Amino acid sequence: MIRGQTSWGLQSALDRRGLGPVAGVDEAGRGACAGPLVVAACVLRPGDAARLAELDDSKLLTPLARERVYERVLARAMDYSIIVVPPEEVDARGIHVTNIEGMRRAVASLGACPGYVLTDGFRVPGLPAPSMPVIKGDRAVACVAAASVLAKVTRDRIMTELHGEHPMYGFDVHKGYTTPEHGAALTEYGPSEVHRWSYANVATAAAAHGRRPPRRVMLSVAALGHTGAPVRALDGGLSQNESSAVGYRSSSRGGAPIP
C-alpha cells in the first residue's frame, strides 16, 4: 500500500526538472454495465503529501475514507476536472474509445494546460502535453490516486441517486458492476435505460425479455454472440462508431490552499 511521500516521487521528479505542473488522470466505471463512465484529472500542489496523508488508490480506501480524501483533494488541489460520460455515449462509441476521449476532455477541461500528464495504465494519444502511462498509477502516483478518488466518489454518488429511480437493481450496493445480485436483477427485470446496452450481459437480458435497444448502440462481438439473433435499435440500426448527441458534464476548479 503506497501512502504519503512514497507516492509523490515521480511527479516531484518531473516538477524538479521544470516539467510541471503534473496532472494525473484516471477513470471509474469502465467495467460497469450500468451508469456513466467518470474520468477525472487532478493537479496537486508540490510538497502537499503531509496534508494528504490518507491519499491512496480509491479501491483501497473504505467508503468513509474516500469521502474524506475526496473533500480534502477538492480543497487542496491546484486544479481538477471531472467528466461524466453517460451510458448513451458508451453505447454509441464503445468503452475504450469513450474512455480515451474522456481522458482527453478531462485534461482539456483543466484551468491551465499541464506541463506533463500521467495516466493510469495505458497511453492516451492526443493530449495537449507530454504524457506517460504508469502501470497501477492509482497506487504509484499521488496525482493519479487523487484523480481516481475524484472519479470514484463522483460515480458512486451518481449510482446512489440512480438507485432511487431504479431500486430493483441495487445500484446503491454494487454501483452498476456485474455482481450475482445485479445479474439476477437483470434476468428478472431486463435492462433499464441507464444500462449499457452494448455490453454482452445486458444484450442477453434484453433479448430474453424481447427488448430492442432504446438508442443506437455499437454491440461488441461478445454481445452479438450472446443475443443469439440480430439486434436492431429502435431508431433503425446499430451505430458504427458514431458519436451520440448526449454531452459530457464536467466540473473544474483552480483551488486555493487551506491550512
C-alpha positions as CSV (number, residue, x, y, z in Angstrom):
1,M,0.0,0.0,0.0
2,I,1.5,3.3,-1.1
3,R,0.9,6.3,1.1
4,G,2.4,9.7,1.8
5,Q,5.8,10.6,0.4
6,T,6.4,7.3,-1.4
7,S,3.7,8.1,-3.9
8,W,4.9,11.6,-4.7
9,G,8.3,10.6,-6.2
10,L,7.6,10.6,-9.9
11,Q,5.7,13.9,-10.1
12,S,8.2,15.5,-7.8
13,A,11.0,14.5,-10.1
14,L,9.1,15.9,-13.1
15,D,8.5,19.2,-11.2
16,R,12.2,19.5,-10.3
17,R,13.0,19.2,-14.0
18,G,10.7,22.0,-14.9
19,L,8.1,19.7,-16.5
20,G,5.3,20.6,-14.1
21,P,2.6,21.2,-13.2
22,V,1.9,17.4,-13.4
23,A,-1.7,16.2,-13.9
24,G,-2.9,12.7,-13.0
25,V,-5.8,11.1,-14.9
26,D,-7.9,8.1,-14.0
27,E,-11.4,6.8,-14.5
28,A,-14.2,5.0,-12.6
29,G,-16.8,2.7,-14.1
30,R,-15.0,1.2,-17.1
31,G,-16.0,-2.3,-16.1
32,A,-19.6,-1.5,-15.0
33,C,-22.6,-2.5,-17.2
34,A,-24.8,0.4,-16.0
35,G,-24.3,4.0,-15.3
36,P,-21.8,6.6,-16.6
37,L,-18.1,6.4,-17.1
38,V,-16.5,9.1,-14.9
39,V,-13.0,10.5,-15.7
40,A,-11.0,12.9,-13.6
41,A,-7.8,14.9,-13.9
42,C,-6.1,16.4,-10.9
43,V,-3.1,18.6,-10.3
44,L,-1.7,18.5,-6.8
45,R,0.5,21.1,-5.1
46,P,4.1,20.0,-4.8
47,G,5.0,19.2,-1.2
48,D,1.4,18.6,-0.1
49,A,2.0,15.0,0.9
50,A,1.6,15.7,4.6
51,R,-1.7,17.4,4.1
52,L,-3.0,14.4,2.0
53,A,-1.8,11.6,4.3
54,E,-4.7,9.3,3.6
55,L,-4.4,9.6,-0.2
56,D,-4.3,6.2,-1.9
57,D,-5.9,4.2,-4.8
58,S,-9.6,4.7,-4.4
59,K,-10.2,1.0,-4.5
60,L,-8.0,0.5,-1.3
61,L,-9.9,3.1,0.7
62,T,-13.1,2.5,2.7
63,P,-16.1,4.5,1.6
64,L,-15.8,6.9,4.5
65,A,-12.1,7.4,3.9
66,R,-12.8,8.0,0.2
67,E,-15.2,10.7,1.1
68,R,-12.7,12.4,3.4
69,V,-9.9,12.2,0.8
70,Y,-12.3,13.5,-1.9
71,E,-13.2,16.6,0.1
72,R,-9.5,17.2,1.0
73,V,-8.4,16.9,-2.6
74,L,-11.1,19.3,-3.8
75,A,-9.9,21.8,-1.1
76,R,-6.1,21.3,-1.7
77,A,-5.7,20.7,-5.4
78,M,-4.2,23.3,-7.7
79,D,-6.7,22.3,-10.4
80,Y,-9.0,19.4,-11.2
81,S,-11.8,18.4,-13.7
82,I,-14.4,15.7,-13.5
83,I,-16.1,14.5,-16.7
84,V,-19.3,12.4,-16.6
85,V,-19.9,10.4,-19.7
86,P,-23.4,9.0,-20.0
87,P,-24.1,5.4,-21.0
88,E,-25.6,6.6,-24.3
89,E,-22.1,7.7,-25.3
90,V,-20.5,4.4,-24.2
91,D,-23.1,2.5,-26.3
92,A,-22.6,4.7,-29.3
93,R,-18.8,4.7,-29.4
94,G,-17.6,1.7,-27.4
95,I,-16.0,1.8,-23.9
96,H,-12.3,2.1,-25.0
97,V,-12.9,4.9,-27.4
98,T,-15.1,6.7,-24.9
99,N,-12.5,6.3,-22.1
100,I,-9.7,7.7,-24.2
101,E,-11.8,10.6,-25.3
102,G,-12.9,11.2,-21.7
103,M,-9.3,11.4,-20.6
104,R,-8.5,13.9,-23.3
105,R,-11.5,16.0,-22.3
106,A,-10.6,15.8,-18.6
107,V,-7.1,17.3,-19.3
108,A,-8.5,19.9,-21.7
109,S,-11.0,21.0,-19.0
110,L,-8.3,21.9,-16.5
111,G,-7.9,25.6,-15.9
112,A,-4.4,25.6,-17.4
113,C,-2.6,23.2,-19.6
114,P,-0.3,21.0,-17.5
115,G,3.3,20.6,-18.3
116,Y,3.1,16.8,-18.1
117,V,0.3,14.2,-17.8
118,L,0.5,10.8,-16.0
119,T,-2.3,8.3,-17.0
120,D,-3.3,5.1,-15.3
121,G,-2.3,2.0,-17.2
122,F,-2.2,2.9,-20.8
123,R,-1.1,5.6,-23.3
124,V,-3.6,8.3,-24.2
125,P,-2.8,9.9,-27.6
126,G,-3.9,13.4,-28.5
127,L,-3.2,15.0,-25.1
128,P,-2.1,18.7,-25.1
129,A,1.1,18.0,-23.1
130,P,3.8,15.3,-23.0
131,S,2.4,12.2,-21.2
132,M,3.4,8.8,-19.8
133,P,1.3,5.8,-18.8
134,V,2.0,4.4,-15.4
135,I,1.2,0.8,-14.6
136,K,-1.0,0.7,-11.5
137,G,-0.7,4.5,-11.5
138,D,-3.5,4.9,-9.0
139,R,-1.3,3.1,-6.4
140,A,2.1,4.5,-7.5
141,V,1.5,8.2,-8.2
142,A,-0.3,10.7,-5.9
143,C,-1.9,12.8,-8.6
144,V,-3.3,9.7,-10.3
145,A,-4.6,8.4,-7.0
146,A,-6.3,11.8,-6.4
147,A,-7.9,11.6,-9.8
148,S,-9.1,8.0,-9.0
149,V,-10.7,9.2,-5.8
150,L,-12.5,12.2,-7.5
151,A,-13.8,9.8,-10.3
152,K,-14.9,7.0,-7.9
153,V,-16.7,9.2,-5.4
154,T,-18.5,11.2,-8.1
155,R,-19.6,8.0,-9.8
156,D,-20.7,6.3,-6.6
157,R,-22.9,9.3,-5.7
158,I,-24.5,9.2,-9.2
159,M,-25.2,5.5,-8.8
160,T,-26.8,6.0,-5.4
161,E,-29.0,8.7,-7.0
162,L,-29.9,6.2,-9.8
163,H,-30.9,3.7,-7.2
164,G,-33.7,6.0,-6.2
165,E,-35.0,5.9,-9.7
166,H,-34.4,2.1,-10.3
167,P,-34.4,0.5,-6.9
168,M,-34.9,-3.1,-8.2
169,Y,-31.3,-3.3,-9.5
170,G,-29.4,-2.4,-6.2
171,F,-27.2,0.3,-7.7
172,D,-26.6,1.7,-4.2
173,V,-24.7,-1.6,-3.4
174,H,-22.9,-2.7,-6.5
175,K,-22.7,0.6,-8.3
176,G,-23.6,-0.9,-11.6
177,Y,-20.9,-3.6,-11.7
178,T,-21.7,-7.1,-12.7
179,T,-22.3,-8.9,-9.4
180,P,-24.5,-12.0,-8.9
181,E,-27.2,-9.8,-7.4
182,H,-27.1,-7.4,-10.3
183,G,-27.1,-10.3,-12.8
184,A,-30.2,-11.8,-11.1
185,A,-32.0,-8.4,-11.3
186,L,-31.1,-8.1,-15.0
187,T,-32.5,-11.6,-15.6
188,E,-35.7,-10.8,-13.7
189,Y,-36.4,-7.2,-14.9
190,G,-34.4,-6.8,-18.0
191,P,-32.2,-3.7,-18.6
192,S,-33.2,-0.1,-17.9
193,E,-32.3,3.0,-19.9
194,V,-29.3,3.6,-17.7
195,H,-27.7,0.2,-18.5
196,R,-25.1,-0.1,-21.3
197,W,-26.9,-2.0,-24.0
198,S,-23.7,-2.7,-25.9
199,Y,-22.5,-5.0,-23.1
200,A,-22.9,-8.7,-23.6
201,N,-24.8,-9.4,-20.3
202,V,-27.2,-6.5,-20.9
203,A,-27.8,-7.6,-24.5
204,T,-28.5,-11.1,-23.3
205,A,-31.0,-9.9,-20.7
206,A,-32.7,-7.6,-23.3
207,A,-33.0,-10.4,-25.8
208,A,-34.6,-12.7,-23.1
209,H,-37.2,-10.0,-22.5
210,G,-37.8,-9.3,-26.2
211,R,-36.5,-5.8,-25.9
212,R,-34.6,-3.8,-28.5
213,P,-32.0,-1.1,-27.6
214,P,-33.7,2.3,-27.0
215,R,-30.9,4.0,-28.9
216,R,-28.1,3.4,-31.4
217,V,-25.6,1.0,-29.9
218,M,-22.3,-0.5,-31.1
219,L,-22.5,-4.1,-29.9
220,S,-19.3,-5.9,-29.2
221,V,-18.7,-9.3,-30.9
222,A,-19.3,-10.9,-27.5
223,A,-22.7,-9.1,-27.2
224,L,-23.7,-10.1,-30.7
225,G,-22.8,-13.7,-29.9
226,H,-24.8,-13.7,-26.7
227,T,-28.0,-12.4,-28.2
228,G,-28.4,-15.3,-30.5
229,A,-30.0,-13.1,-33.1
230,P,-29.5,-9.8,-34.8
231,V,-30.4,-6.8,-32.6
232,R,-31.9,-3.7,-34.0
233,A,-32.1,-0.4,-32.2
234,L,-35.5,1.4,-32.0
235,D,-34.2,4.2,-34.3
236,G,-33.2,1.8,-37.1
237,G,-29.9,0.0,-36.5
238,L,-26.6,-0.3,-34.8
239,S,-24.2,2.5,-34.9
240,Q,-20.7,2.1,-36.4
241,N,-18.6,4.1,-34.1
242,E,-20.9,7.1,-34.3
243,S,-20.8,9.8,-31.6
244,S,-24.1,10.3,-29.7
245,A,-25.6,13.7,-29.2
246,V,-25.5,13.3,-25.4
247,G,-22.9,15.6,-24.0
248,Y,-20.3,15.4,-21.2
249,R,-20.8,17.1,-17.9
250,S,-17.7,18.5,-16.2
251,S,-16.6,20.4,-13.2
252,S,-13.3,22.0,-12.5
253,R,-11.6,24.5,-10.2
254,G,-8.3,26.1,-9.5
255,G,-8.0,25.6,-5.8
256,A,-6.6,27.9,-3.1
257,P,-4.5,26.4,-0.4
258,I,-6.1,25.8,3.0
259,P,-4.2,25.1,6.3
